[in-house]
Amino acid sequence: MKKATFVYNPRDIKPKYPHPWRQPGGKTFNSKSIAFEPGEGQVIFRREFACPAGAQVRVRATALGIFELYINGSRVGHDTPEGRVYDELKPTWTDYRSRVFEYEYDITGSVKDSNVLVAVVSPGWWSGRISFGFYGFLSCAFCGEIELKYPDGREEILGDGWKTTIGGAVRRADIWDGEYYDARCPDPTADPEKFDWTDALPFTEATCRIVRLVGEPIRRRKDLERAPQSAVVYLGNEENGSDYGRIHVIRKRVGAGCEAGVLAAGESLILDFGQNIVGRPRLRVKARRGAVIRGYFAEMLNDSGLALRGNDGPEGSLYIKNYRSALARLVYVAAGDGKECYVPLHTFYGFRYLELTADADIEILEVAGEVITSVLRETGHIETDNPEVNRLLSNIIWGLRGNYLSVPTDCPQRDERLGWSGDTQIFCGAASYFCDVSAFLKKWLGDARDSQAGEGGAYCDVIPRVFAGRNNGNAAWGDAGLIVAYRLWLMYRDRDTISEHYSSMEEYMRYLEQFGLEGPNIAYGDWLNYETTDKRYIAICYYAADAELMARFSRILGKPEREAYYAGLRRRIEEHFAEKYIRDGELTEKTQTAYLLALKFNLLPGDMRAKAIKALERKIIDNNYTLSTGFVGTGILNQTLSEVGLDKLCYSLLLQTADPSWLYSVRQGATTIWERWNSYTHERGFGDVNMNSFNHYAYGAVAEWMFSRMAGISPNPGAPGFERFILCPRPDTRSEGEIPAGQRRVGRVYARYDSARGRIESGWKFERGGFTYRFVIPAGTRARVELPVCGGGAIRINDVAFTPAELGSLVSGGILTFELGAGSYTIRES
């Protein structure tokens, strides 16, 4: 901003607890019995200005709260050859103590002689329920200026003169609770005389810097839009011998246009979009003036009406209790002027199912599920000959799309939707293959730095910070501030981010020093585990990893003294670990996660490493080839197993279908990754409603292994950024006797990754008579190929035959290793 400062409406006074159904310390669960009533509207700011012919006009704006801009009644966006593109939920989420993002638009094509610019501001992350009152439930504020460049070269900036009122069609808006929109309300552009305008006053509570947008905006992805797959109309309930009964179905339709038709007053329409998505519905309806249309959202349907199975309503109805106190509602009051279209712009929903009902007969013309996300450029794709594994991959990327929304959140639907840093570091490796996360995670690291304010150097467990007085910097959560930075280095060779972030990371390491060699706080441990690992053990392991990363960062930045310091710290932590957790040549902690951490972070002396690998292998086999890990262990499970040579075991875990496993939830009907392996089961129903998200990406971390080991597209730590990289596919070479009952070998894998240096392709398949591996190395790059020799036959590289004897110098430990430049290659082994 060049001239403007924040202004506010003095009538905009937020109650300390704006939603009485959720008081501090109370535990309330979503229910249709809780009313979602209209408020008095949102804060509106208005600026009139004249514009002579030929002038160029731009507007710059931001807000404390979510804002939408309208010029002469039209929504402001970016005009492109493909049409107008809108930034959603502006100015996105940051630590509002520190910074807020400015948006700039060219509105030249929308102006005339006399103009009205309007901003509508709702509480959003600033003062909505999701803020937890961290900023004090303060008034919404707006900052905007209009820049005019006249044909004669003069420039004028209009940064003051804003008028303000409260009202408009958006009667209530909250990220958790939804939006109430009354289309009958007057428009502040067309009907200014119907509002009580006053001068906007300076908002002195604002302490943040206004900066240009960092990272990715939130945008609607038209290519991901979902149409309903089925539509069920019901009226009331009927008995089925259960606690709640079942819905009384009047009619059911499937396929394109199934939602269209007349919905009578009192009837309810349940739409299934076939996929758990994050965004909002788009409604096109015809209704009489004043008709009230209500929408309810859910990820699942009640399966039986039995309370014993966790149902919260009749069979076939929406299961909404897992949203906890988040109402997640939509209310639209019709204007009654023919065909009406409505899209809520001040909230978002996580849902697969939408229920609509009205107090008058309405005609539904269309309902669509619009997907909004910060995942704007997808870079990776992987597929196999196993449909369930492909469904798992689809679930992972849909979870990524839904939870990478301004910040990497844990879940997108309930009264949480927070940037838990542990989830972020666990999943960032997988995310960096599926999409370009360079700008998105760089922005988040800025949020991480901001979170350290008042925390003695600790990175907060939730970023941006919302909890006051919380014990932050917990093991595997606070460490995300280093792990995410390293991922950006590995995938994009982003030295600038390491340089910018280095002092912050040193501040975090100084924070850890107060604990001696014991590592950070230990609130969470191996979250949601099936086998408990000592939390202090986890903390010391992560502290060792932190010290090693800091030594690497120091080396990258040419700081030899700091590198030596952190290398020495790493040695001391390793010695402390051995003193505390090694007895008679064995680990005292014997969980799967304990072995994984010690192996992943190289905390075992050479003579113990082989024993630990064997012990870990035996634990998994004795556990019927199932994992017992929580968030921490699962995040490194298959990756670590492959690093220590247990590739076959990785496939047995990947293809396991018993609880707990990745394919178990697939078989229970999952379309995204769930918070719990058994969030829902056909056998027992719903899991613990207190914490039962059906879109929770952390366990999708296995996709990193699927890209880097199963398909073999791996960054080279010695030459990051994929200018030089490694192709190290690990095919499923399990023999008949090594494959657990009920599984079959993966016979084909193909992956592509659009790296910072170009598209890499890698695919292998077993076929009659041999094994084929095809790969593409992009121009200007080189790759080290590390390919297991599957048999003892001849090997052909681009149809040139080599015998094993001729390749003998290139084979070590059963791995054929050589280096190649750009090109397309085929290796066949008979």
Secondary structure as the mmCIF struct_conf table of DSSP 4:
data_model
#
loop_
_struct_conf.conf_type_id
_struct_conf.id
_struct_conf.beg_label_comp_id
_struct_conf.beg_label_asym_id
_struct_conf.beg_label_seq_id
_struct_conf.end_label_comp_id
_struct_conf.end_label_asym_id
_struct_conf.end_label_seq_id
BEND BEND1 LYS A 3 LYS A 3
STRN STRN1 VAL A 7 TYR A 8
TURN_TY1_P TURN_TY1_P1 PRO A 10 ARG A 11
BEND BEND2 LYS A 16 TYR A 17
TURN_TY1_P TURN_TY1_P2 PRO A 20 TRP A 21
BEND BEND3 ARG A 22 ARG A 22
TURN_TY1_P TURN_TY1_P3 PRO A 24 GLY A 25
TURN_TY1_P TURN_TY1_P4 LYS A 32 SER A 33
BEND BEND4 ILE A 34 ILE A 34
BEND BEND5 GLU A 40 GLU A 40
STRN STRN2 GLN A 42 ALA A 50
TURN_TY1_P TURN_TY1_P5 ALA A 53 GLY A 54
STRN STRN3 GLN A 56 LEU A 64
BEND BEND6 GLY A 65 GLY A 65
STRN STRN4 ILE A 66 ILE A 71
TURN_TY1_P TURN_TY1_P6 ASN A 72 GLY A 73
STRN STRN5 SER A 74 ARG A 75
HELX_LH_PP_P HELX_LH_PP_P1 VAL A 76 VAL A 76
STRN STRN6 HIS A 78 THR A 80
TURN_TY1_P TURN_TY1_P7 PRO A 81 GLU A 82
STRN STRN7 GLY A 83 VAL A 85
STRN STRN8 GLU A 88 GLU A 88
BEND BEND7 LEU A 89 LEU A 89
TURN_TY1_P TURN_TY1_P8 LYS A 90 PRO A 91
TURN_TY1_P TURN_TY1_P9 TYR A 96 SER A 98
STRN STRN9 ARG A 99 ASP A 106
HELX_RH_3T_P HELX_RH_3T_P1 THR A 108 SER A 110
BEND BEND8 ASP A 113 ASP A 113
STRN STRN10 SER A 114 SER A 122
HELX_RH_AL_P HELX_RH_AL_P1 GLY A 124 SER A 127
BEND BEND9 GLY A 128 GLY A 128
HELX_RH_3T_P HELX_RH_3T_P2 ARG A 129 SER A 131
TURN_TY1_P TURN_TY1_P10 PHE A 132 TYR A 135
BEND BEND10 PHE A 137 PHE A 137
HELX_LH_PP_P HELX_LH_PP_P2 LEU A 138 CYS A 140
STRN STRN11 ALA A 141 LYS A 149
TURN_TY1_P TURN_TY1_P11 PRO A 151 ASP A 152
BEND BEND11 GLY A 153 GLY A 153
STRN STRN12 GLU A 155 LEU A 158
STRN STRN13 LYS A 163 GLY A 167
BEND BEND12 GLY A 168 ALA A 169
STRN STRN14 VAL A 170 ASP A 174
TURN_TY1_P TURN_TY1_P12 ILE A 175 ASP A 177
STRN STRN15 GLY A 178 ASP A 182
TURN_TY1_P TURN_TY1_P13 ALA A 183 ARG A 184
BEND BEND13 CYS A 185 CYS A 185
HELX_LH_PP_P HELX_LH_PP_P3 PRO A 186 ASP A 187
TURN_TY1_P TURN_TY1_P14 PRO A 188 ALA A 190
HELX_RH_3T_P HELX_RH_3T_P3 PRO A 192 LYS A 194
BEND BEND14 PHE A 195 PHE A 195
STRN STRN16 THR A 198 ASP A 199
STRN STRN17 LEU A 201 PRO A 202
TURN_TY1_P TURN_TY1_P15 THR A 204 GLU A 205
HELX_LH_PP_P HELX_LH_PP_P4 CYS A 208 CYS A 208
STRN STRN18 ARG A 209 ARG A 212
BEND BEND15 GLY A 215 GLY A 215
HELX_LH_PP_P HELX_LH_PP_P5 GLU A 216 PRO A 217
STRN STRN19 ILE A 218 ILE A 218
STRN STRN20 ARG A 219 ARG A 220
HELX_RH_3T_P HELX_RH_3T_P4 LYS A 222 LEU A 224
STRN STRN21 ARG A 226 ARG A 226
BEND BEND16 GLN A 229 GLN A 229
STRN STRN22 SER A 230 GLU A 238
BEND BEND17 GLY A 241 TYR A 244
STRN STRN23 ARG A 246 VAL A 254
BEND BEND18 GLY A 255 GLY A 255
TURN_TY1_P TURN_TY1_P16 ALA A 256 GLU A 259
STRN STRN24 GLY A 261 LEU A 263
TURN_TY1_P TURN_TY1_P17 ALA A 265 GLY A 266
STRN STRN25 SER A 268 ALA A 287
TURN_TY1_P TURN_TY1_P18 ARG A 289 GLY A 290
STRN STRN26 VAL A 292 ALA A 298
BEND BEND19 GLU A 299 GLU A 299
STRN STRN27 MET A 300 LEU A 301
BEND BEND20 ASP A 303 GLY A 305
HELX_RH_3T_P HELX_RH_3T_P5 ALA A 307 ARG A 309
TURN_TY1_P TURN_TY1_P19 GLY A 310 GLY A 310
BEND BEND21 GLY A 313 PRO A 314
STRN STRN28 GLU A 315 GLU A 315
TURN_TY1_P TURN_TY1_P20 GLY A 316 GLY A 316
BEND BEND22 SER A 317 SER A 317
STRN STRN29 LEU A 318 TYR A 319
HELX_RH_3T_P HELX_RH_3T_P6 LYS A 321 TYR A 323
TURN_TY1_P TURN_TY1_P21 ARG A 324 SER A 325
STRN STRN30 ARG A 329 VAL A 333
BEND BEND23 ASP A 337 GLY A 338
STRN STRN31 LYS A 339 TYR A 342
BEND BEND24 HIS A 346 HIS A 346
STRN STRN32 TYR A 349 ALA A 358
BEND BEND25 ASP A 359 ALA A 360
STRN STRN33 ILE A 362 THR A 373
BEND BEND26 SER A 374 SER A 374
STRN STRN34 GLU A 378 GLU A 378
STRN STRN35 GLY A 380 THR A 384
BEND BEND27 ASP A 385 ASP A 385
HELX_RH_AL_P HELX_RH_AL_P2 PRO A 387 ASN A 403
STRN STRN36 TYR A 404 TYR A 404
BEND BEND28 LEU A 405 VAL A 407
STRN STRN37 PRO A 408 PRO A 408
BEND BEND29 ASP A 410 ASP A 410
BEND BEND30 PRO A 412 ASP A 415
STRN STRN38 TRP A 420 TRP A 420
HELX_RH_AL_P HELX_RH_AL_P3 SER A 421 PHE A 434
STRN STRN39 CYS A 435 CYS A 435
HELX_RH_AL_P HELX_RH_AL_P4 SER A 438 SER A 451
TURN_TY1_P TURN_TY1_P22 GLN A 452 GLY A 457
HELX_LH_PP_P HELX_LH_PP_P6 ALA A 458 CYS A 460
BEND BEND31 ASP A 461 ASP A 461
STRN STRN40 VAL A 462 VAL A 462
BEND BEND32 ILE A 463 PRO A 464
TURN_TY1_P TURN_TY1_P23 ALA A 468 GLY A 469
STRN STRN41 ASN A 474 ASN A 474
TURN_TY1_P TURN_TY1_P24 ALA A 475 ASP A 479
HELX_RH_AL_P HELX_RH_AL_P5 ALA A 480 TYR A 492
HELX_RH_AL_P HELX_RH_AL_P6 ARG A 495 GLU A 513
TURN_TY1_P TURN_TY1_P25 GLN A 514 LEU A 517
BEND BEND33 GLU A 518 GLU A 518
BEND BEND34 PRO A 520 PRO A 520
STRN STRN42 ASN A 521 ASN A 521
BEND BEND35 ALA A 523 ASP A 526
TURN_TY1_P TURN_TY1_P26 TRP A 527 LEU A 528
BEND BEND36 TYR A 530 GLU A 531
HELX_RH_AL_P HELX_RH_AL_P7 LYS A 535 ILE A 556
TURN_TY1_P TURN_TY1_P27 LEU A 557 GLY A 558
HELX_RH_AL_P HELX_RH_AL_P8 PRO A 560 TYR A 581
STRN STRN43 ILE A 582 ARG A 583
TURN_TY1_P TURN_TY1_P28 ASP A 584 GLY A 585
STRN STRN44 GLU A 586 LEU A 587
BEND BEND37 THR A 588 THR A 588
BEND BEND38 THR A 591 THR A 591
HELX_RH_AL_P HELX_RH_AL_P9 GLN A 592 LYS A 600
TURN_TY1_P TURN_TY1_P29 PHE A 601 ASN A 602
BEND BEND39 LEU A 604 LEU A 604
HELX_RH_AL_P HELX_RH_AL_P10 GLY A 606 ASP A 622
TURN_TY1_P TURN_TY1_P30 ASN A 623 TYR A 625
HELX_RH_AL_P HELX_RH_AL_P11 PHE A 631 GLU A 643
TURN_TY1_P TURN_TY1_P31 VAL A 644 GLY A 645
HELX_RH_AL_P HELX_RH_AL_P12 ASP A 647 LEU A 654
TURN_TY1_P TURN_TY1_P32 LEU A 655 LEU A 655
BEND BEND40 ALA A 658 SER A 661
HELX_RH_AL_P HELX_RH_AL_P13 TRP A 662 ARG A 667
TURN_TY1_P TURN_TY1_P33 GLN A 668 GLY A 669
BEND BEND41 THR A 671 THR A 672
BEND BEND42 GLU A 675 ARG A 676
TURN_TY1_P TURN_TY1_P34 TRP A 677 ASN A 678
BEND BEND43 SER A 679 SER A 679
STRN STRN45 TYR A 680 THR A 681
TURN_TY1_P TURN_TY1_P35 HIS A 682 ARG A 684
STRN STRN46 GLY A 685 PHE A 686
HELX_RH_3T_P HELX_RH_3T_P7 VAL A 689 MET A 691
BEND BEND44 PHE A 694 PHE A 694
HELX_RH_3T_P HELX_RH_3T_P8 TYR A 697 ALA A 701
HELX_RH_AL_P HELX_RH_AL_P14 VAL A 702 TRP A 705
HELX_RH_PI_P HELX_RH_PI_P1 MET A 706 MET A 710
BEND BEND45 ALA A 711 ALA A 711
STRN STRN47 ILE A 713 PRO A 715
TURN_TY1_P TURN_TY1_P36 PRO A 717 GLY A 718
BEND BEND46 ALA A 719 ALA A 719
TURN_TY1_P TURN_TY1_P37 PRO A 720 GLU A 723
STRN STRN48 ARG A 724 LEU A 727
HELX_RH_3T_P HELX_RH_3T_P9 GLU A 736 GLU A 738
BEND BEND47 ILE A 739 ILE A 739
HELX_LH_PP_P HELX_LH_PP_P7 PRO A 740 PRO A 740
TURN_TY1_P TURN_TY1_P38 ALA A 741 GLY A 742
STRN STRN49 ARG A 748 SER A 755
TURN_TY1_P TURN_TY1_P39 ALA A 756 ARG A 757
STRN STRN50 GLY A 758 GLU A 767
TURN_TY1_P TURN_TY1_P40 ARG A 768 GLY A 769
STRN STRN51 GLY A 770 ILE A 777
TURN_TY1_P TURN_TY1_P41 ALA A 779 GLY A 780
STRN STRN52 ARG A 782 PRO A 788
BEND BEND48 GLY A 791 GLY A 793
STRN STRN53 ILE A 795 ILE A 797
TURN_TY1_P TURN_TY1_P42 ASN A 798 ASP A 799
STRN STRN54 VAL A 800 PHE A 802
TURN_TY1_P TURN_TY1_P43 PRO A 804 LEU A 807
HELX_RH_3T_P HELX_RH_3T_P10 GLY A 808 LEU A 810
STRN STRN55 VAL A 811 SER A 812
TURN_TY1_P TURN_TY1_P44 GLY A 813 GLY A 814
STRN STRN56 ILE A 815 LEU A 820
BEND BEND49 ALA A 822 ALA A 822
STRN STRN57 GLY A 823 GLU A 829
#
